[in-house]
Amino acid sequence: MRIHDIIQGKKEWRAHAARVKALPQDYQIVYKEIQKYFFKVGPVELTEGTGLLSGIVDLFEEGAASGKGVLDVTGKDVAAFCDELIKDSKTYADLIQEAVEQEANKTMKKDKKK
């Protein structure tokens, strides 16, 4: 990764953070919880720019502009909202599981050859 890419990434993240800070307080709280959830669950796309998170901010900005409460936008079960957003996404847990399965398959093949 070039230094220019790092600087550009930081600029994009700062602009994203400024958008979050401009949201109403209840939206900010829920956004931060969603962000924590995604960092814990680890959808792979999360590290590729701010696409998923930026989309959530877009949605929240629209909800706030129309006068909706944040739970009117996400529903009362915010974790289910998050899970729905990433249901078709590959997570780091998936990648680890695949690596473990591949290693187990290699070991089983070696054992069969003996």
DRENSETI-993225 format. One record per atom (N, C-alpha, C): residue number from 1; z, x, y; chain; atom name. Coordinates in Angstrom, 2 decimals, always signed. Layout:
num,z,x,y,cadena,atomo
NUM,Z,X,Y,A,CA
...
This chain:
num,z,x,y,cadena,atomo
1,+0.00,+0.85,-1.16,A,N
1,+0.00,+0.00,+0.00,A,CA
1,+0.00,+0.90,+1.24,A,C
2,-0.87,+0.59,+2.14,A,N
2,-0.99,+1.38,+3.36,A,CA
2,+0.06,+0.94,+4.37,A,C
3,+0.37,+1.85,+5.29,A,N
3,+1.35,+1.56,+6.33,A,CA
3,+0.93,+0.36,+7.16,A,C
4,-0.38,+0.23,+7.40,A,N
4,-0.89,-0.90,+8.17,A,CA
4,-0.56,-2.22,+7.47,A,C
5,-0.70,-2.24,+6.16,A,N
5,-0.39,-3.45,+5.39,A,CA
5,+1.09,-3.80,+5.47,A,C
6,+1.94,-2.78,+5.45,A,N
6,+3.39,-3.01,+5.54,A,CA
6,+3.73,-3.58,+6.91,A,C
7,+3.17,-2.99,+7.95,A,N
7,+3.42,-3.47,+9.31,A,CA
7,+2.92,-4.90,+9.47,A,C
8,+1.73,-5.18,+8.96,A,N
8,+1.18,-6.52,+9.05,A,CA
8,+2.05,-7.53,+8.30,A,C
9,+2.54,-7.13,+7.13,A,N
9,+3.42,-7.99,+6.35,A,CA
9,+4.71,-8.32,+7.11,A,C
10,+5.26,-7.32,+7.77,A,N
10,+6.48,-7.54,+8.56,A,CA
10,+6.21,-8.48,+9.72,A,C
11,+5.08,-8.32,+10.37,A,N
11,+4.72,-9.21,+11.48,A,CA
11,+4.59,-10.64,+11.00,A,C
12,+3.93,-10.82,+9.86,A,N
12,+3.76,-12.16,+9.30,A,CA
12,+5.12,-12.77,+8.94,A,C
13,+6.01,-11.96,+8.34,A,N
13,+7.32,-12.47,+7.96,A,CA
13,+8.13,-12.86,+9.18,A,C
14,+8.08,-12.04,+10.23,A,N
14,+8.82,-12.36,+11.46,A,CA
14,+8.30,-13.66,+12.08,A,C
15,+6.99,-13.84,+12.09,A,N
15,+6.41,-15.08,+12.63,A,CA
15,+6.86,-16.27,+11.79,A,C
16,+6.90,-16.08,+10.48,A,N
16,+7.35,-17.13,+9.56,A,CA
16,+8.82,-17.47,+9.84,A,C
17,+9.66,-16.44,+9.99,A,N
17,+11.08,-16.65,+10.26,A,CA
17,+11.28,-17.37,+11.59,A,C
18,+10.45,-17.08,+12.57,A,N
18,+10.54,-17.76,+13.87,A,CA
18,+10.22,-19.25,+13.73,A,C
19,+9.24,-19.57,+12.87,A,N
19,+8.92,-20.98,+12.63,A,CA
19,+10.10,-21.69,+11.98,A,C
20,+10.76,-21.03,+11.05,A,N
20,+11.92,-21.62,+10.39,A,CA
20,+13.03,-21.87,+11.41,A,C
21,+13.28,-20.91,+12.29,A,N
21,+14.34,-21.05,+13.30,A,CA
21,+14.05,-22.17,+14.29,A,C
22,+12.78,-22.51,+14.44,A,N
22,+12.41,-23.59,+15.37,A,CA
22,+12.62,-24.98,+14.76,A,C
23,+12.86,-25.05,+13.45,A,N
23,+13.10,-26.33,+12.78,A,CA
23,+14.47,-26.87,+13.15,A,C
24,+14.66,-28.19,+13.04,A,N
24,+16.00,-28.77,+13.23,A,CA
24,+16.99,-28.16,+12.22,A,C
25,+18.25,-28.17,+12.56,A,N
25,+19.29,-27.52,+11.75,A,CA
25,+19.29,-27.97,+10.29,A,C
26,+19.19,-29.28,+10.04,A,N
26,+19.22,-29.75,+8.64,A,CA
26,+18.03,-29.21,+7.85,A,C
27,+16.88,-29.10,+8.48,A,N
27,+15.70,-28.54,+7.82,A,CA
27,+15.91,-27.05,+7.53,A,C
28,+16.52,-26.34,+8.47,A,N
28,+16.77,-24.91,+8.27,A,CA
28,+17.68,-24.68,+7.06,A,C
29,+18.72,-25.49,+6.97,A,N
29,+19.67,-25.35,+5.87,A,CA
29,+18.97,-25.57,+4.53,A,C
30,+18.21,-26.64,+4.43,A,N
30,+17.51,-26.93,+3.17,A,CA
30,+16.46,-25.86,+2.88,A,C
31,+15.75,-25.41,+3.91,A,N
31,+14.74,-24.35,+3.72,A,CA
31,+15.40,-23.10,+3.14,A,C
32,+16.53,-22.69,+3.70,A,N
32,+17.20,-21.48,+3.22,A,CA
32,+17.66,-21.64,+1.77,A,C
33,+18.10,-22.83,+1.41,A,N
33,+18.49,-23.06,+0.02,A,CA
33,+17.27,-23.01,-0.91,A,C
34,+16.16,-23.56,-0.46,A,N
34,+14.92,-23.49,-1.24,A,CA
34,+14.50,-22.05,-1.41,A,C
35,+14.56,-21.29,-0.33,A,N
35,+14.19,-19.88,-0.38,A,CA
35,+15.06,-19.13,-1.39,A,C
36,+16.38,-19.35,-1.36,A,N
36,+17.29,-18.72,-2.32,A,CA
36,+16.91,-19.10,-3.75,A,C
37,+16.62,-20.39,-3.94,A,N
37,+16.26,-20.89,-5.27,A,CA
37,+15.00,-20.17,-5.78,A,C
38,+13.99,-20.07,-4.91,A,N
38,+12.75,-19.41,-5.31,A,CA
38,+12.97,-17.93,-5.58,A,C
39,+13.80,-17.27,-4.79,A,N
39,+14.06,-15.85,-5.03,A,CA
39,+14.79,-15.66,-6.36,A,C
40,+15.61,-16.64,-6.73,A,N
40,+16.33,-16.57,-8.00,A,CA
40,+15.41,-16.88,-9.17,A,C
41,+14.62,-17.94,-9.05,A,N
41,+13.74,-18.38,-10.13,A,CA
41,+12.55,-17.42,-10.26,A,C
42,+12.07,-16.95,-9.12,A,N
42,+11.06,-15.92,-9.11,A,CA
42,+9.63,-16.30,-9.39,A,C
43,+9.06,-17.31,-8.71,A,N
43,+7.63,-17.52,-8.89,A,CA
43,+6.87,-16.29,-8.39,A,C
44,+5.92,-15.79,-9.18,A,N
44,+5.21,-14.57,-8.87,A,CA
44,+4.49,-14.67,-7.53,A,C
45,+3.93,-15.83,-7.22,A,N
45,+3.18,-15.99,-5.97,A,CA
45,+4.04,-15.83,-4.74,A,C
46,+5.35,-15.91,-4.89,A,N
46,+6.24,-15.81,-3.75,A,CA
46,+6.12,-14.45,-3.07,A,C
47,+5.84,-13.42,-3.85,A,N
47,+5.73,-12.08,-3.28,A,CA
47,+4.35,-11.81,-2.70,A,C
48,+3.44,-12.71,-2.86,A,N
48,+2.09,-12.53,-2.35,A,CA
48,+1.96,-13.26,-1.01,A,C
49,+2.43,-12.60,+0.05,A,N
49,+2.38,-13.23,+1.36,A,CA
49,+3.45,-14.30,+1.45,A,C
50,+3.28,-15.21,+2.38,A,N
50,+4.26,-16.27,+2.55,A,CA
50,+3.66,-17.63,+2.22,A,C
51,+2.62,-17.66,+1.41,A,N
51,+1.89,-18.89,+1.14,A,CA
51,+2.73,-20.08,+0.76,A,C
52,+3.52,-19.97,-0.29,A,N
52,+4.34,-21.09,-0.76,A,CA
52,+5.39,-21.47,+0.29,A,C
53,+6.08,-20.47,+0.78,A,N
53,+7.12,-20.74,+1.77,A,CA
53,+6.52,-21.27,+3.07,A,C
54,+5.39,-20.75,+3.45,A,N
54,+4.72,-21.21,+4.67,A,CA
54,+4.29,-22.67,+4.52,A,C
55,+3.85,-23.03,+3.34,A,N
55,+3.48,-24.42,+3.07,A,CA
55,+4.66,-25.36,+3.21,A,C
56,+5.83,-24.88,+2.79,A,N
56,+7.04,-25.69,+2.92,A,CA
56,+7.38,-25.86,+4.40,A,C
57,+7.25,-24.79,+5.18,A,N
57,+7.52,-24.89,+6.62,A,CA
57,+6.54,-25.86,+7.26,A,C
58,+5.27,-25.80,+6.85,A,N
58,+4.28,-26.77,+7.37,A,CA
58,+4.76,-28.20,+7.11,A,C
59,+5.16,-28.45,+5.88,A,N
59,+5.63,-29.77,+5.48,A,CA
59,+6.87,-30.18,+6.28,A,C
60,+7.78,-29.26,+6.46,A,N
60,+9.00,-29.54,+7.22,A,CA
60,+8.69,-29.78,+8.69,A,C
61,+7.77,-29.02,+9.25,A,N
61,+7.39,-29.24,+10.65,A,CA
61,+6.81,-30.64,+10.84,A,C
62,+5.98,-31.06,+9.90,A,N
62,+5.39,-32.40,+9.97,A,CA
62,+6.48,-33.47,+9.85,A,C
63,+7.41,-33.27,+8.92,A,N
63,+8.50,-34.23,+8.73,A,CA
63,+9.38,-34.34,+9.96,A,C
64,+9.71,-33.19,+10.53,A,N
64,+10.55,-33.18,+11.74,A,CA
64,+9.83,-33.83,+12.91,A,C
65,+8.54,-33.55,+13.04,A,N
65,+7.75,-34.13,+14.14,A,CA
65,+7.67,-35.64,+14.03,A,C
66,+7.67,-36.15,+12.80,A,N
66,+7.59,-37.61,+12.62,A,CA
66,+8.97,-38.27,+12.61,A,C
67,+10.02,-37.48,+12.82,A,N
67,+11.36,-38.03,+12.92,A,CA
67,+12.05,-38.28,+11.59,A,C
68,+11.51,-37.76,+10.50,A,N
68,+12.13,-37.94,+9.19,A,CA
68,+13.27,-36.95,+8.99,A,C
69,+14.24,-37.34,+8.23,A,N
69,+15.29,-36.42,+7.80,A,CA
69,+14.73,-35.52,+6.71,A,C
70,+15.33,-34.37,+6.53,A,N
70,+14.80,-33.42,+5.55,A,CA
70,+14.79,-33.98,+4.14,A,C
71,+15.81,-34.77,+3.78,A,N
71,+15.86,-35.33,+2.42,A,CA
71,+14.84,-36.46,+2.25,A,C
72,+14.35,-37.02,+3.35,A,N
72,+13.24,-37.97,+3.26,A,CA
72,+11.96,-37.25,+2.86,A,C
73,+11.88,-35.97,+3.22,A,N
73,+10.70,-35.16,+2.90,A,CA
73,+10.79,-34.62,+1.48,A,C
74,+11.95,-34.08,+1.11,A,N
74,+12.09,-33.42,-0.20,A,CA
74,+12.54,-34.37,-1.29,A,C
75,+13.21,-35.44,-0.92,A,N
75,+13.89,-36.27,-1.90,A,CA
75,+15.32,-35.76,-2.02,A,C
76,+16.18,-36.53,-2.63,A,N
76,+17.60,-36.16,-2.71,A,CA
76,+17.84,-34.98,-3.64,A,C
77,+16.99,-34.80,-4.64,A,N
77,+17.14,-33.69,-5.58,A,CA
77,+16.21,-32.55,-5.15,A,C
78,+16.75,-31.66,-4.34,A,N
78,+15.94,-30.57,-3.77,A,CA
78,+15.48,-29.61,-4.87,A,C
79,+16.30,-29.38,-5.87,A,N
79,+15.90,-28.50,-6.97,A,CA
79,+14.70,-29.07,-7.72,A,C
80,+14.68,-30.37,-7.93,A,N
80,+13.53,-31.02,-8.58,A,CA
80,+12.29,-30.89,-7.71,A,C
81,+12.46,-31.00,-6.39,A,N
81,+11.36,-30.79,-5.45,A,CA
81,+10.79,-29.38,-5.63,A,C
82,+11.67,-28.39,-5.70,A,N
82,+11.25,-27.00,-5.89,A,CA
82,+10.54,-26.81,-7.23,A,C
83,+11.13,-27.35,-8.27,A,N
83,+10.54,-27.22,-9.61,A,CA
83,+9.15,-27.83,-9.65,A,C
84,+8.96,-28.94,-8.98,A,N
84,+7.65,-29.58,-8.93,A,CA
84,+6.64,-28.69,-8.22,A,C
85,+7.06,-28.01,-7.18,A,N
85,+6.16,-27.12,-6.44,A,CA
85,+5.68,-25.94,-7.28,A,C
86,+6.54,-25.46,-8.16,A,N
86,+6.19,-24.26,-8.93,A,CA
86,+5.94,-24.54,-10.41,A,C
87,+5.77,-25.81,-10.77,A,N
87,+5.67,-26.15,-12.19,A,CA
87,+4.51,-25.45,-12.89,A,C
88,+3.43,-25.17,-12.20,A,N
88,+2.29,-24.50,-12.83,A,CA
88,+2.22,-23.02,-12.47,A,C
89,+3.25,-22.53,-11.81,A,N
89,+3.28,-21.13,-11.39,A,CA
89,+3.92,-20.27,-12.46,A,C
90,+3.45,-19.07,-12.54,A,N
90,+4.05,-18.11,-13.45,A,CA
90,+5.26,-17.49,-12.74,A,C
91,+6.38,-17.39,-13.45,A,N
91,+7.58,-16.81,-12.88,A,CA
91,+7.82,-15.44,-13.50,A,C
92,+8.73,-14.68,-12.89,A,N
92,+9.08,-13.38,-13.46,A,CA
92,+9.74,-13.56,-14.82,A,C
93,+10.45,-14.64,-15.00,A,N
93,+11.05,-14.94,-16.31,A,CA
93,+9.94,-15.11,-17.36,A,C
94,+8.84,-15.74,-16.98,A,N
94,+7.71,-15.89,-17.89,A,CA
94,+7.13,-14.52,-18.26,A,C
95,+6.99,-13.66,-17.27,A,N
95,+6.44,-12.32,-17.52,A,CA
95,+7.34,-11.52,-18.44,A,C
96,+8.64,-11.63,-18.23,A,N
96,+9.59,-10.92,-19.10,A,CA
96,+9.52,-11.48,-20.51,A,C
97,+9.45,-12.80,-20.63,A,N
97,+9.36,-13.42,-21.95,A,CA
97,+8.10,-12.97,-22.69,A,C
98,+6.99,-12.90,-21.98,A,N
98,+5.74,-12.44,-22.58,A,CA
98,+5.86,-10.99,-23.05,A,C
99,+6.49,-10.14,-22.25,A,N
99,+6.67,-8.74,-22.63,A,CA
99,+7.55,-8.62,-23.87,A,C
100,+8.62,-9.41,-23.93,A,N
100,+9.51,-9.39,-25.09,A,CA
100,+8.75,-9.85,-26.34,A,C
101,+7.97,-10.90,-26.20,A,N
101,+7.19,-11.40,-27.35,A,CA
101,+6.17,-10.38,-27.81,A,C
102,+5.51,-9.71,-26.87,A,N
102,+4.54,-8.68,-27.25,A,CA
102,+5.22,-7.54,-27.99,A,C
103,+6.38,-7.12,-27.50,A,N
103,+7.12,-6.04,-28.15,A,CA
103,+7.57,-6.46,-29.54,A,C
104,+8.03,-7.70,-29.68,A,N
104,+8.46,-8.20,-30.98,A,CA
104,+7.27,-8.24,-31.95,A,C
105,+6.11,-8.67,-31.45,A,N
105,+4.91,-8.71,-32.30,A,CA
105,+4.52,-7.31,-32.75,A,C
106,+4.61,-6.32,-31.88,A,N
106,+4.29,-4.93,-32.24,A,CA
106,+5.23,-4.44,-33.32,A,C
107,+6.52,-4.74,-33.14,A,N
107,+7.53,-4.31,-34.11,A,CA
107,+7.28,-4.97,-35.45,A,C
108,+6.94,-6.25,-35.47,A,N
108,+6.69,-6.96,-36.73,A,CA
108,+5.46,-6.39,-37.42,A,C
109,+4.41,-6.03,-36.67,A,N
109,+3.22,-5.45,-37.27,A,CA
109,+3.51,-4.11,-37.87,A,C
110,+4.34,-3.28,-37.20,A,N
110,+4.72,-1.99,-37.72,A,CA
110,+5.51,-2.15,-39.02,A,C
111,+6.42,-3.13,-39.03,A,N
111,+7.24,-3.36,-40.22,A,CA
111,+6.40,-3.82,-41.40,A,C
112,+5.34,-4.60,-41.15,A,N
112,+4.48,-5.09,-42.23,A,CA
112,+3.66,-3.95,-42.81,A,C
113,+3.32,-2.95,-42.00,A,N
113,+2.51,-1.81,-42.47,A,CA
113,+3.32,-0.92,-43.38,A,C
114,+4.64,-0.90,-43.26,A,N
114,+5.49,+0.00,-44.06,A,CA
114,+5.60,-0.45,-45.44,A,C
